[in-house]
Amino acid sequence: MTQGPNKAMAENEKCKDLGEKRGRLTTILALSTLISAFGSSFQYGYNVAVINSPAPQMQQFYNTTYLERYKTEMGQNLLTLLWSLSVSMYPLGGFFGSLMVAPLVNHLGRKGTLLFNNIFSIVPAVMMGVSEVANSYEIIIVARFIVGICAGLSSNVVPMYLGELSPKNLRGALGVVPQLFITIGILSAQVLGIRNILGNSEGWPLMLGLTGIPALIELLLLPFFPESPRYMLIQKGNEKKAKKALQRLRGWDDVDAEMTEMRLEDQSERAEGRLTVFSLLSQRSLRWQLISVVIMNMGQQLSGVNAIYYYADSIYSSAGVNENDVQFVTVGTGAVNVVMTVAAVFIVEKSGRRLLLLLGFGICCAACVLLTIALSLQERVSWMPYISIACVIIYVMGHAIGPSPIPNVVTTEMFRQSARSAAFMVSGSVHWLSNFTVGLVFPFMERGLGPYSFIVFAVICLLTLVYVWLVVPETKKKTFLEVSQMFGKRNKVEIKLGDSDLPLKDSKEIREIRRRSQPSERTGSL
C-alpha cells in the first residue's frame, strides 16, 4: 500500500532532476555561444570604435591622397563630408544587413547565415588593410559599408540563434553574451587605438584589417556545432536532426518534453504560416509586441550611446581633458562598459528584463541631465570637467546593464518561430536607422546646441522608460507560448493550440499536456 506514494515521490524527484539537467550550461552550448558571439558580435563593437582614435591620421591620409591626385589640398568641407561618410556608411550598411535577415535565416538557417555572413567581414578587412598601399580612401568608405552589412546581420542573427539554443532559464543570460562581446570589441579597438600601439600613421591600416580574424575563427569552428533545433523542427520539419541537436545541447538523451513544447508552438501558429514583414505589420495578435520592439530599439540608439562611442574623444576634449590623456580615459570608459555588461549576464535571470530596462534608462536620463549641467559650467568651475567624465561613465554603466543588451533578449522572447525572423528584421532596421541618424546628426547638434544636445537624449530616455513601465511585461523564465499569452490580453486576442482549438492558459496546462503526450521514463544521459 505504501509503494504507490513512494513511487510517485520517486517520479517527482526524477522530474525535478530532469528539469535541473535541462537548465545547465553544457560544454556544447557554452562553446556555441562563445564562438558565435566572438566571431560575429565582437566585430560589431570593434568596428563601432575602430576609427575613433586614428581619426587624425586617417584624415591626413585622405588629404595626402587627394593632394597627390589633384595637386591641390582638400577643402575642409570635402574632408568633413568624406569623414562623415566613413563613419556613417557603417550604420547604413547595418541597415541593409538587417533587411537581409529574414530571407537568409529562413533559407540558410541561423548557423548557416552566420557562416555566410563572414564574407561581409573578410572581404572588407582585406580592402581596409590595403587601402593605404592602394592610395584610395574610397576603398575605406566602401569597406565600411560592407562590414556594416556584416554587423547588421550579426546583431540580429546571433541573439536569435542563442535564444533558440538556450533553455528558458538561461535564455536571458546567454542573450546578453552578444552584447558582452560587442563591448569587448569596443574595448579592444580602444586599446589598439592607443598611439603607442596601432593608433598612429603606420598602424591604422592593420588596425582596420584585424576585423577579419574573428570571422576566420568562426568560419573554421562554428560548422562543428548544432543548428537551432527550433529551426530544424518547426521550419524544416526535420524532427530527427532537431532531436539530435537538442540532445547535444542539453547533454543527455531525454529531450522529449522540450520537443513536445516545440511541437505545441508549431501547432499554435500553424494557421499563420511563416510571416513576412508586411504580414507581421498587419497581425493584430502581434501588434503590441511589434510596437514594443520598435520603441525599445529606438530608445536604445536615440538615447545617445553611439554619439559617445563615435565622438568620445571630442566629448572628453570639450570636457577639458588633456589631449594626451583622452585616449586613456576612452579606454577606461570601455572597460567600465565591459564590467557592467558582465554584471548584466549574471543578474538578468534574477532581476528580470523589465527591471534592468527601467533602471538603465533611468540612470541614462539622469546622467544626460547632469552632463548638460556640467558641460555648461566647466568654464566657470575648475573641477567641473571631472564631473563631466563621471557623468559619461555613469551613463555608460546605465546603458550597459539594460538598454544595450536587453532589447534583443526581449525580441527573441516576444515572438514565436513563424514571426521571429521578420520581427528581428524590423527591429534591426529600426536599430540601424536610429544608429545612422545619431552618427549623422549629433555633430550638428553639438555645434548648434552645445552642451544642451544631451537634453534631447535625456527626454528620449525618459519617454522610453515610461513606455516600458506601462507596456512591457516581465518575460524571464517564460516559454515563447506563455509570453504570447501575456500579450494576447493586451492585443485582445486568444492564442490557441492549433488543431485542438484550446486556449493555452498557463504553464501548468503546458506541463499537463507534456505529461500526457510523452512517456515519463528517462532514456539515459550523455
C-alpha positions in Angstrom: 0.0 0.0 0.0 2.9 2.4 0.7 4.6 1.7 -2.6 2.3 3.9 -4.6 3.1 7.2 -2.8 6.8 6.3 -2.6 6.8 5.6 -6.4 5.1 9.0 -7.0 7.7 10.7 -4.8 10.5 9.0 -6.7 9.0 10.1 -10.0 8.7 13.7 -8.7 12.4 13.6 -7.8 13.2 12.2 -11.2 11.3 15.0 -12.9 13.0 17.6 -10.7 16.4 16.2 -11.6 15.4 16.2 -15.2 14.5 19.9 -15.1 17.7 20.8 -13.5 19.8 19.0 -16.1 17.9 20.7 -18.9 18.8 24.1 -17.4 22.5 23.5 -17.2 25.1 25.2 -19.3 26.7 22.3 -21.2 30.0 22.4 -23.0 28.4 22.4 -26.4 26.0 25.2 -25.5 28.8 27.3 -24.0 31.1 26.9 -27.0 28.3 27.6 -29.5 27.6 30.8 -27.6 31.3 31.9 -27.3 32.2 31.1 -30.9 29.2 32.8 -32.5 29.4 35.8 -30.2 33.2 36.3 -30.7 33.0 35.6 -34.5 30.1 37.9 -35.1 29.1 40.2 -32.2 32.8 41.2 -31.4 33.1 42.6 -34.9 30.1 44.9 -34.5 31.7 46.5 -31.4 35.2 46.6 -32.9 34.0 48.5 -36.0 32.0 51.0 -34.0 35.1 52.3 -32.3 38.0 51.3 -34.6 38.1 54.7 -36.5 37.8 56.8 -33.4 41.4 57.1 -32.1 43.2 57.0 -35.5 40.8 59.7 -37.0 43.5 62.4 -37.3 46.0 60.0 -39.1 43.2 58.7 -41.4 42.1 62.3 -42.3 45.7 63.1 -43.0 45.8 60.2 -45.4 42.7 61.5 -47.1 44.4 64.9 -47.5 47.7 63.4 -48.8 46.0 61.1 -51.3 43.8 64.0 -52.6 46.9 66.2 -52.9 48.8 63.5 -54.9 45.9 63.0 -57.3 44.8 66.6 -57.9 47.9 68.6 -56.9 45.8 70.7 -54.6 44.8 70.4 -50.9 41.4 69.0 -50.0 38.9 71.6 -48.8 37.7 71.4 -45.2 34.1 70.9 -46.3 35.1 68.0 -48.6 37.2 66.4 -45.8 34.3 66.7 -43.4 31.9 65.1 -45.9 34.3 62.2 -46.6 34.9 61.6 -42.9 31.2 61.7 -42.2 30.7 59.1 -44.9 33.4 56.9 -43.4 31.6 57.0 -40.1 28.0 56.8 -41.3 28.5 54.2 -44.0 28.9 51.6 -41.2 25.4 52.0 -39.7 23.9 52.5 -43.2 25.4 49.1 -44.1 24.0 47.8 -40.9 20.5 48.9 -42.0 20.8 47.0 -45.3 22.2 44.0 -43.4 19.1 44.0 -41.3 16.9 43.9 -44.4 18.6 40.6 -45.3 18.0 38.9 -42.0 14.6 37.3 -42.7 15.3 35.7 -46.1 18.7 34.5 -45.1 17.8 32.9 -41.7 14.7 31.2 -43.3 16.7 29.7 -46.2 20.2 29.1 -44.7 19.2 28.7 -41.0 20.6 30.6 -38.1 24.1 29.0 -38.1 24.2 29.0 -41.9 23.6 32.7 -42.0 26.4 33.4 -39.5 28.8 31.4 -41.6 27.7 33.1 -44.8 28.0 36.5 -43.1 31.7 36.1 -42.7 32.1 37.0 -46.4 31.0 40.5 -45.4 33.8 40.7 -42.8 36.8 39.1 -44.5 36.5 40.9 -47.8 36.3 44.5 -46.3 39.0 43.6 -43.8 41.4 42.9 -46.8 40.1 46.1 -48.5 40.8 48.3 -45.5 44.1 46.7 -44.8 45.4 47.5 -48.3 43.8 51.0 -48.6 46.9 52.9 -47.8 49.0 50.9 -50.3 46.3 51.4 -52.9 46.2 55.2 -52.1 42.4 55.1 -52.0 40.2 56.5 -49.3 37.2 55.3 -51.4 38.1 51.7 -50.6 37.7 52.6 -46.9 34.3 54.1 -47.4 33.0 51.1 -49.4 34.6 48.6 -47.0 32.9 50.4 -44.1 29.5 49.9 -45.8 30.2 46.2 -46.4 31.4 45.5 -42.9 28.3 47.3 -41.8 26.2 44.7 -43.6 28.1 42.1 -41.5 27.2 43.9 -38.3 23.6 44.4 -39.4 23.2 40.6 -39.9 25.2 39.5 -36.8 23.5 41.9 -34.4 20.1 40.2 -35.2 21.1 36.6 -36.0 23.3 35.9 -33.0 20.7 36.8 -30.4 18.1 34.8 -32.4 20.4 31.8 -32.7 21.4 31.8 -29.0 17.8 32.4 -27.9 16.7 29.3 -29.8 19.6 27.1 -28.5 19.1 28.1 -24.8 16.8 26.5 -22.2 14.4 29.1 -20.9 16.1 29.6 -17.5 19.4 30.5 -19.3 17.9 32.4 -22.2 18.4 35.9 -20.6 22.0 35.3 -19.5 23.1 33.8 -22.9 21.1 36.5 -24.7 23.3 39.2 -23.0 26.5 37.5 -24.2 26.4 39.0 -27.7 26.3 42.5 -26.1 29.2 41.5 -23.8 31.3 40.7 -26.9 30.2 43.9 -28.6 31.6 45.8 -25.6 34.7 43.7 -25.6 35.1 44.6 -29.3 34.7 48.3 -28.5 37.3 48.0 -25.7 39.7 46.1 -28.0 39.5 48.8 -30.6 40.1 51.5 -28.0 43.2 49.7 -26.6 44.6 49.0 -30.0 43.9 52.7 -30.9 46.4 54.0 -28.3 49.0 55.9 -30.2 51.9 53.8 -29.0 50.1 50.6 -30.3 48.3 51.0 -33.6 46.6 54.4 -33.4 49.3 56.0 -35.4 50.1 56.8 -39.1 51.8 53.4 -39.6 49.4 51.1 -37.7 45.9 52.2 -38.6 45.6 50.1 -41.8 46.5 47.0 -39.8 44.1 48.0 -37.1 41.2 48.3 -39.6 42.1 44.9 -41.2 42.2 42.9 -37.9 38.4 42.7 -38.0 38.7 39.7 -40.4 40.4 37.5 -37.7 37.3 36.7 -35.6 35.4 35.9 -38.9 38.1 33.4 -39.9 37.9 31.7 -36.5 34.1 31.4 -36.7 34.3 30.1 -40.2 36.6 27.3 -39.1 34.9 26.3 -35.8 31.1 27.0 -36.0 30.4 24.2 -38.5 31.1 21.7 -35.8 28.2 23.0 -33.6 24.4 22.4 -33.9 21.9 24.4 -35.9 18.9 25.8 -34.0 16.6 22.8 -33.0 13.6 25.0 -33.3 14.5 26.0 -36.9 15.1 22.3 -37.8 11.8 21.1 -36.3 9.3 24.0 -36.9 10.6 25.4 -40.2 12.3 22.4 -41.8 10.2 19.7 -40.3 13.2 17.5 -39.6 12.4 16.0 -36.3 15.4 13.6 -36.3 18.0 16.4 -36.7 16.2 18.7 -34.3 16.2 16.0 -31.6 19.9 15.1 -32.2 20.9 18.8 -31.9 18.8 19.2 -28.8 20.5 16.2 -27.2 23.9 17.6 -27.9 23.0 21.0 -26.5 21.4 19.6 -23.3 24.0 16.9 -22.7 21.6 13.9 -22.3 19.1 11.8 -24.3 15.7 12.5 -22.8 14.6 15.7 -24.5 11.0 14.6 -25.2 9.4 17.3 -23.0 11.2 20.1 -24.8 10.4 18.5 -28.2 6.8 18.5 -27.2 7.0 22.2 -26.2 8.3 22.9 -29.7 5.5 20.9 -31.3 2.9 22.8 -29.3 4.5 26.1 -30.6 4.3 24.7 -34.1 0.7 23.7 -33.7 -0.3 27.0 -32.2 1.0 29.0 -35.1 0.4 26.6 -38.0 -2.6 28.5 -39.2 -0.5 31.7 -39.5 2.3 30.2 -41.6 5.7 31.9 -41.9 5.1 35.6 -41.5 6.7 38.2 -43.8 7.4 41.7 -42.6 4.2 43.0 -44.3 2.0 40.3 -42.8 3.7 40.9 -39.4 2.7 44.5 -39.5 -0.9 43.5 -40.1 -1.1 40.8 -37.4 -3.4 42.0 -34.6 -2.0 39.3 -32.3 1.5 40.8 -32.6 0.7 44.5 -32.6 2.0 45.4 -29.1 5.0 43.1 -29.4 6.0 44.9 -32.6 5.4 48.4 -31.1 7.4 47.5 -28.0 10.4 46.2 -30.1 10.4 49.4 -32.2 10.2 51.7 -29.1 12.9 49.8 -27.3 15.3 49.8 -30.3 14.7 53.5 -31.0 15.2 54.3 -27.3 18.4 52.2 -27.2 20.0 54.1 -30.1 18.4 57.6 -29.9 19.4 57.7 -26.2 22.8 58.8 -27.4 25.0 55.8 -26.7 26.7 55.8 -30.1 27.2 59.5 -30.0 29.5 58.8 -27.1 31.3 56.0 -28.9 31.6 57.7 -32.3 32.7 61.1 -30.8 34.2 60.0 -27.4 37.5 61.9 -27.9 35.8 65.1 -28.9 33.4 64.8 -25.9 36.3 64.4 -23.5 38.2 67.2 -25.1 35.2 69.6 -24.8 35.0 68.4 -21.1 38.6 69.8 -20.6 40.6 66.6 -20.6 44.2 67.0 -21.7 44.7 65.9 -25.3 47.3 63.2 -24.4 45.1 61.7 -21.8 41.9 61.5 -23.8 42.8 58.1 -25.3 43.3 56.6 -21.8 40.0 58.0 -20.5 38.3 56.5 -23.5 39.8 53.0 -22.8 38.7 53.3 -19.1 35.2 54.0 -20.2 35.3 50.9 -22.5 36.5 48.8 -19.6 33.6 50.0 -17.4 31.2 49.1 -20.2 32.6 45.5 -20.3 32.4 45.1 -16.5 28.8 46.3 -16.3 27.7 44.0 -19.2 29.4 41.1 -17.4 27.3 42.0 -14.4 24.1 42.0 -16.6 24.9 38.4 -17.7 24.8 37.3 -14.1 21.8 39.3 -12.8 19.4 39.2 -15.7 17.8 35.9 -14.7 17.3 37.0 -11.1 16.3 40.7 -11.6 14.4 40.1 -14.8 14.4 42.0 -18.1 11.9 44.7 -17.2 13.7 46.0 -14.1 17.1 46.3 -15.9 15.4 48.3 -18.7 13.8 50.6 -16.2 16.9 51.0 -14.2 19.2 51.5 -17.2 17.0 54.1 -18.9 16.6 56.0 -15.6 20.3 56.1 -15.0 20.9 57.3 -18.6 18.3 60.0 -18.3 19.8 61.4 -15.0 23.3 61.2 -16.4 22.4 63.2 -19.5 20.8 65.9 -17.4 23.9 66.1 -15.1 26.3 66.0 -18.1 24.4 69.0 -19.6 24.8 71.0 -16.4 28.5 70.0 -16.0 29.4 71.0 -19.6 27.6 74.3 -19.2 29.6 75.2 -16.0 33.0 73.8 -16.9 34.5 77.1 -18.0 33.5 78.7 -14.7 34.3 75.9 -12.3 37.8 74.3 -12.4 36.8 70.9 -11.2 33.7 70.5 -13.4 35.5 68.5 -16.2 35.9 65.6 -13.7 32.1 65.7 -13.1 31.6 65.6 -16.9 33.8 62.5 -17.2 31.9 60.9 -14.2 28.6 61.6 -15.9 29.7 59.9 -19.1 30.9 56.8 -17.2 27.7 56.7 -15.2 25.7 56.9 -18.5 27.8 54.0 -19.9 27.2 51.9 -16.8 23.4 52.5 -17.0 23.2 51.7 -20.7 25.3 48.5 -20.3 23.0 46.9 -17.8 19.7 47.4 -19.6 19.2 49.4 -22.8 22.2 47.9 -24.6 21.7 44.1 -24.0 18.0 43.6 -23.1 16.1 44.7 -26.3 17.5 41.7 -28.3 16.7 39.3 -25.5 13.1 40.5 -25.3 12.7 40.5 -29.0 13.6 36.8 -29.1 11.1 36.1 -26.3 8.2 38.1 -27.6 7.8 36.4 -30.9 7.2 32.7 -31.8 9.1 30.9 -34.6 7.0 31.9 -37.6 7.3 35.7 -36.7 10.8 35.8 -35.2 12.9 36.4 -38.3 10.6 39.1 -39.6 10.5 40.7 -36.1 14.3 40.8 -36.0 14.3 42.3 -39.5 12.0 45.1 -38.3 13.9 45.7 -35.0 17.3 45.6 -36.8 16.2 48.1 -39.4 14.9 50.5 -36.7 18.1 49.9 -34.7 20.5 50.7 -37.5 18.4 53.6 -39.0 18.4 55.2 -35.5 22.2 54.5 -35.2 22.8 56.1 -38.6 20.7 59.2 -37.6 22.6 59.8 -34.4 26.0 59.4 -36.2 24.9 61.9 -38.9 23.0 64.4 -36.7 25.0 64.6 -33.5 27.9 66.7 -34.8 25.4 69.3 -36.0 23.5 69.1 -32.7 26.8 69.5 -30.8 27.6 72.6 -32.9 24.1 74.1 -32.7 23.0 73.2 -29.2 26.4 72.8 -27.5 26.1 71.1 -24.1 22.3 71.2 -24.3 22.3 68.5 -27.0 22.3 65.8 -24.3 18.9 67.1 -23.0 17.4 65.7 -26.2 18.9 62.3 -25.3 17.5 62.7 -21.7 14.0 63.2 -23.0 14.2 60.1 -25.2 15.4 58.0 -22.3 12.6 59.3 -20.1 9.9 58.6 -22.8 11.3 55.0 -23.3 11.3 54.4 -19.6 7.6 55.4 -19.3 6.7 53.1 -22.2 8.5 50.1 -20.7 6.8 50.8 -17.3 3.4 50.9 -18.8 3.5 48.2 -21.5 6.4 45.8 -21.4 5.8 42.7 -19.2 8.4 40.6 -17.5 9.4 37.6 -19.7 12.0 35.8 -17.7 11.7 32.0 -17.4 8.6 32.0 -19.7 8.2 29.8 -22.7 7.5 31.6 -26.0 3.9 30.5 -25.8 3.5 31.9 -22.4 4.8 35.3 -23.5 2.4 35.2 -26.4 -0.4 34.6 -23.9 0.7 37.6 -21.9 0.5 39.9 -24.9 -2.7 38.2 -26.1 -4.7 40.0 -23.4 -3.3 43.4 -24.5 -3.9 42.6 -28.1 -7.4 41.4 -27.3 -6.8 38.0 -29.0 -6.7 34.5 -27.7 -3.6 32.3 -28.5 -4.8 28.8 -29.3 -3.2 25.4 -29.6 -3.6 24.8 -33.3 -5.9 22.0 -34.2 -7.1 21.4 -30.6 -8.5 25.0 -30.5 -7.9 25.1 -26.8 -6.5 28.3 -25.2 -3.1 27.9 -23.6 -4.0 29.2 -20.1 -0.7 28.9 -18.2 2.4 26.9 -17.6 0.6 24.3 -15.6 -1.5 23.4 -18.6 1.6 23.1 -20.7 3.2 20.7 -18.2 0.0 18.6 -18.1 -0.1 18.4 -21.9 3.6 17.4 -21.9 3.0 14.7 -19.2 0.1 13.2 -21.1 1.6 13.2 -24.5 5.0 11.8 -23.6 6.4 8.8 -21.8 7.9 9.7 -18.4 10.7 7.2 -18.4 14.2 8.6 -18.8 16.3 7.2 -21.6 19.7 8.0 -20.3 22.3 10.7 -20.4 25.4 11.6 -22.3 
